[in-house]
Amino acid sequence: MRACRRAGELDPQFALAWAYLGQLSASLYGYGFDGSALAASARAIAEAVRLQPDLPEAHLARAFYLRQNNATP
């Protein structure tokens, strides 16, 4: 988690770091470790998709987010 945050700080255009941060944040929420992590997940995933719309990991992170949020696309 820290590594993804640090990567995003060092290179804000690093879409893969944002995607992984989004997926990890959704995991923290889903497993009950951080009730506020879902909002952070959504922001990170949105940034990843904005930076690189065709990045498969960004779409995987979004699917993971939707699953944790019990939502459908």
C-alpha positions as CSV (number, residue, x, y, z in Angstrom):
1,M,0.0,0.0,0.0
2,R,2.7,2.4,1.0
3,A,4.7,1.5,-2.2
4,C,1.7,2.3,-4.4
5,R,1.1,5.6,-2.6
6,R,4.8,6.5,-2.9
7,A,4.9,5.6,-6.6
8,G,1.9,7.9,-7.2
9,E,3.7,10.7,-5.4
10,L,6.9,10.2,-7.4
11,D,5.1,9.9,-10.7
12,P,1.5,11.1,-10.7
13,Q,1.1,9.8,-14.3
14,F,1.8,6.2,-13.2
15,A,-1.6,4.7,-13.9
16,L,-0.6,1.2,-12.8
17,A,0.2,2.5,-9.3
18,W,-3.2,4.2,-9.1
19,A,-4.9,1.0,-10.2
20,Y,-3.1,-1.1,-7.6
21,L,-3.8,1.5,-4.9
22,G,-7.5,1.4,-5.8
23,Q,-7.6,-2.4,-5.7
24,L,-5.8,-2.5,-2.4
25,S,-8.0,0.1,-0.9
26,A,-11.1,-1.9,-1.9
27,S,-9.6,-4.9,-0.3
28,L,-9.0,-3.1,3.0
29,Y,-12.7,-2.0,2.9
30,G,-13.9,-5.5,1.9
31,Y,-12.1,-7.3,4.7
32,G,-13.3,-4.8,7.3
33,F,-9.9,-3.1,8.0
34,D,-10.8,0.4,6.9
35,G,-14.4,1.6,6.5
36,S,-13.3,4.8,4.7
37,A,-11.1,3.0,2.1
38,L,-13.9,2.5,-0.4
39,A,-14.0,6.3,-1.3
40,A,-10.2,6.3,-1.6
41,S,-10.5,3.2,-3.9
42,A,-12.9,5.0,-6.2
43,R,-10.7,8.0,-6.5
44,A,-7.6,6.0,-7.3
45,I,-9.3,3.9,-9.9
46,A,-10.9,6.9,-11.5
47,E,-7.4,8.4,-11.8
48,A,-6.0,5.2,-13.3
49,V,-8.7,5.1,-15.9
50,R,-8.3,8.7,-16.7
51,L,-4.6,8.3,-17.2
52,Q,-4.7,5.1,-19.2
53,P,-8.2,4.1,-20.3
54,D,-7.1,0.8,-21.8
55,L,-5.1,-0.4,-18.8
56,P,-6.4,-3.9,-17.9
57,E,-5.4,-3.6,-14.3
58,A,-7.5,-0.4,-13.9
59,H,-10.6,-2.3,-15.1
60,L,-9.8,-5.2,-12.9
61,A,-9.5,-2.8,-9.9
62,R,-12.9,-1.3,-10.9
63,A,-14.5,-4.7,-10.9
64,F,-13.0,-5.5,-7.5
65,Y,-14.3,-2.1,-6.2
66,L,-17.8,-2.9,-7.5
67,R,-17.7,-6.3,-5.9
68,Q,-16.7,-4.9,-2.6
69,N,-19.4,-2.3,-2.9
70,N,-22.0,-4.9,-3.9
71,A,-22.7,-2.9,-7.0
72,T,-23.1,-3.6,-10.7
73,P,-21.6,-1.6,-13.6
